[in-house]
């Protein structure tokens, strides 16, 4: 009798394993049709050929506060590589302690987005790199002052010449942005739970995370959050079914409408990428939600028109927490010293801006 019971347990266990494997196989196949893994190496960027000097220059410029008028703010300030490319602020703090209008999107995996910024106004990372430098609420600088600053520092002049060989005037605002773009393209996070699961590792996701992934696909989340970055590829109204309140959707920020001046684009935003989403709170363009579970609930009601129950929210959240990939190990560079010819920090309107 004891042997029969043991045999029955073995048979049932084998059947359960077989069912689990079959379920994993079906789920994996579904995912492979919707998502793509983050590559192990930085992608090649069209019209921005790689060379080591340019990559080093971009790395340095990402951390360079002298790109700002105050010489206090760098790309790293709002896109901290130790914080998954975010800054832990509802909206970023810029020149003169001014608060920007939107939450800072992560720079990690941003190279896989169709366009940059919440409204997609920058076609690529090179165009994006120019925006904050000139924005009065961010770095408040001018291209000619940036070039003057960089040309005043011999180490930068030498490195620009190596990065852009053959250029008649290698130290330029465009080349600054191109170098930063090349560096930012290396800020990728492969090997998260989803990618390892799609590659065949059934243990890469827990049972709860697999349940959350299945829900994520079946209820329609993947309709806006697909591709390499699980988002970042298209534009959608915030409130497809039910518009959220003014605290999450400020009435004075009409999103992509400011770019296209088309009424159909009012309150339309680029879908946020979900890689490393558990590391980049707060959420939404307004930055008003700090809880990932709350963000999932808001998305269910506003975008899908359904009230997800507590268990469903917990499962989807658990899946999203599996999207933390290998974080890039970025060493803070040693930046060259200023010279007597380097423009001094412009602090003239800091007090005014602060008020």
N, C-alpha and C positions, 0 to 999 in steps of 0.2 A: 504493500500500500504506500509506504514511504517513498519507494522508487517511482511509483506512478505519479504521486504528487509532485515530486522533484521534476520528473519529465514534463508534467503539465506546465509547471512554472517556467521551465526552459523554453517550451514551445510558445507560451504566451509572450514571454520576453522577446523571443525572436520575431514574433509577429509584430509586436509594438515597435521594435527597431526597424523592421521592414517598412512599416507604415510611416515612421518618422523620416526614413531615408527617401521614400517616395514623395512625401510632402516637401522635404527640403529640395528635392530635384525639381519639382514643379515650381516652387517659389523662386528658386535660383534662375530657372529658365525665364520666368516672368520678369525678374529683375534685370536680367541681361538684355532684355528687349527695351527696357526703360532707362537704365543707368549705364554709365561707363566708368571704369575705374580711373582714379587719379594716377597718372603715369609715374614711373619711378624717377624719371629725369625731366627736367624743365623742357617745355615744348619749344620748338623753333618758332621764332617770331618773324613774320613776313616783313621785309624791308628793314630789318634790324639785325644785321649779321653779328654773330657772337665773336668777340675776342676777349682774352683774359683781362686786358687793360680796361676795356669798356665795362666789364662786369665789376672789376674792383672800383672803378670810378663811380658806378651806380650805387654800389654798396656804401661808399663813403658819403655820397650826396644824399642818400636816404636818411642818414644820421646828421646831416650838416645843418646846424641852426642858422648859419649865416646866409642861407637862402631866404630867410625872413628878414623884414625890415628891422625888427627888434633884436635879431640874432639870438632869439630865445626858442624859436619854434622850428622843428624839423618834421619830415614825414613821420619819423618815429614817435613824435609827440602824440599824434592822434591814431597812429597805426603801429602800436607797440608790438614788436616781434616776440616779446615775452608774454604777451596777452592775446595770442592767436590773431594778431593784426588789428585789434580793437583798442579801446581806451577806457572802458568802464565808465563812460559818461553817457547821460541821456543824449545830449548833443555836445559836441566838442568845444573846448575852450580855446579861443584864438587870440588874436592881437588885442592887447589892452583888456584882457579878461572878458572879451565879448563871447557870448554863447552863439554858436552856429545854429542854423535852423533845423538841421537833421542829424540823426545818429550817424556816426562814422562807420561805413561798411568796412569789413575786414579786407586787408590786402592779400591774405592767404588764399591761394587758388583763384584770385581775381582775374588772372590771365585767361581763365576758361569762361568768363562772362562774355556775353554778346557785346555789351557796352558797359561803361562805368558810370558811377553815381546812381542814386536811386531813380533819377529821371532819365538815365541813359544819354545825357548830353555830351559825354565824351566817348568817342568811337573806340578808343583803345587806351592802354595804360600810358602811352606817351602823351596823348591829349589830356588824360586825367592828371598827370604829373604837373602840368602847367597851370591848372586851375587854382589849387590851393595857394600856390606861391603868390598869385596876383589878387586873390580874394581879400577884400578889406577886412572881413571878419575872421580871416584865417592868418595868412602870413604877411599880407599887406605890403607886398613888394612889387617892384616893376622889373620887367625883363632887362632893361638897360643897367639897372643897379645890380642885378644878379650877375650879369656878365662882368661888370666893372669889379665886383667883389672877387669873382673867381680869377680874373686876369691879374689881380693884385697879389695873388699867392703863387709863387713859382712852382710849387709842387703840383698844383692843379693844372697850371699851364702845360707842364711836362706830361702829366698823365692824360690830359685831353688830346695832346698831339699823338700819343701812343694809341689812344682809344679810337681816334679818327684819322688814321694815316692818309695823307694825300689831301686833306681838307685845307683850303687856303686860310681859313679862319676857324680853327677847331673849337675854340671856346665860344660857344653860342648857346642861346636859350633853348633852341631846338635840340642840340646835342646833349645838353643837361638832361632834358626830358627823356631822350632816347636811352641814355645810360641808366637812368632810374628805372625805366621800363624793363630793361634787360635784367636788372637785379630783381625787381619785383616778380618777374616770371619764374624765378627760382624759389619763391616762397610757396611751395606746394606741400601737401600733407598726404602722402600715400599710405596704404596699409591700414585703413580703418576697418572696423568690423564688417561693414557692408562689402567692401572690396575683397576682403579675405573670404567672406562667405561666397561671393560670386565666383571666386577663383577655385572653390571646391572645399573650403574648410567649414564643415558643418558646425564645428565648435566655436566659430568666430562670433556667433551671436547666441545669446541665451534663448531659452524657450519664450520668455516674455518679449524679448527683442524681436524674435521672428514673428510672434503674434502682432507686435506693433508694426513691423514692416508689412505684413499682409494687410493690416488695416490701412496703413499709409497708402498702399497701392489701390485697394478695393474701394475705399470711400472717396478717392479722387484727389488726394494730396499730390500724387505724382503727376497730375495733369499740369501743374505749375512748377513742380520741383522735380525735374528729371535731368538727364544728361550727366556730364562729368561732375558738375558742381551741385547737383540736386537743386537747380534754380539758376537764376542769373541769365536766362536765355530769352525771356519774353516779358511783355508788360501786361499787367492786369489791374483792374480797379480794386482798390482796397474797399471791399464791401460789394462783392459780386452779387450776393443775395441780400445781405443785411448790412447796411453801413454802420460801422462802429461809432461810438460817441466822439464828441469833439476833443476829449482828452487824448484819444489815440489817433484821431484823424483831424488835426487842426484845420479849421475852415480856410485859413489864409494860405495854406500850402496846397496848391492844386496839382502838384506832381508834374507829370509829363506835359501837361497843358502849357507850362512855362517854356517848354522847348518847341512844341509843335503849333501852339496857339490854336489848337483844334478842340472844340468843346467835348468831343468824344473821349479826349484824353484827360479830362478833369478828374483828379484824384486817382489817376492811373500811375502805377509805379512798377519798376522792374522787380520781378520776383526775387527775393533774397536767396542767396545760396545757403544751403544748410550744412555743408561740411563744417565741422568744429562748432556747430551752433551752440552746444552746451557750454562752450568756453567764451562766448561773445555776447553775453547779456550786457545791457538791456536790449529789448527787441522792438522791431518795427521802425519805420523812418522817424517816428517821434521819440523813440527810446523810452516810452512810458511804462513798458512791461518788463519787470525783472525776473519773473518766474517763467521758466520754459513750459511748465504745465499750463499756466494761464494763457500763454501765447498759443498753445495748441488748441485750447478751448475757444479762444477768440477766432482762430482760423476756421474751426469747425462751423461756428455760427455765421460768421461774416462771409466766408468764401464758399462754403459747401451747403449752408442752410440746414445744418443738423446740429442737434445738441448731443455732443459726445458724452457718454456717461463716464463716471470716475475711473472705471476699469479701462475703458478705451483710451482715455487721456493718458493714464499711467503707462499703458502699453506703447502708445505712439511715442511718448516722451522717452521711454526706455530705449526704443529703437534710435531716436535722435541722439541719445547719449552715446551710442555706439559709433557715431560718425566722427569721433576725434581721431585723426590720423597722426602719423609721426610728425611732430613739430620740428620745423627746421632749426638747426643749431646755428644761430647767427652771432658772431663775435662783434662786439661794438668796436668799430675801427678807431685807430688813433688818427685824428684829423690834423692837417698841417696848420701851423701858426699863422695868424694874420701878420701883415707887414704895415709899415707906416702909410702905405698907399691904400690899404684896405679901408673902405668906408666904415665909419663908426656906426654903432647901433642907433637907429632912428627911434627915439623915445618921445618925440615932440608931441604926439597926440595920444599918448598912452592914458594920461589922466582923463582926457575928454572921453576917450573910448570906454574907459572903465565905468564912467557914469552914464 
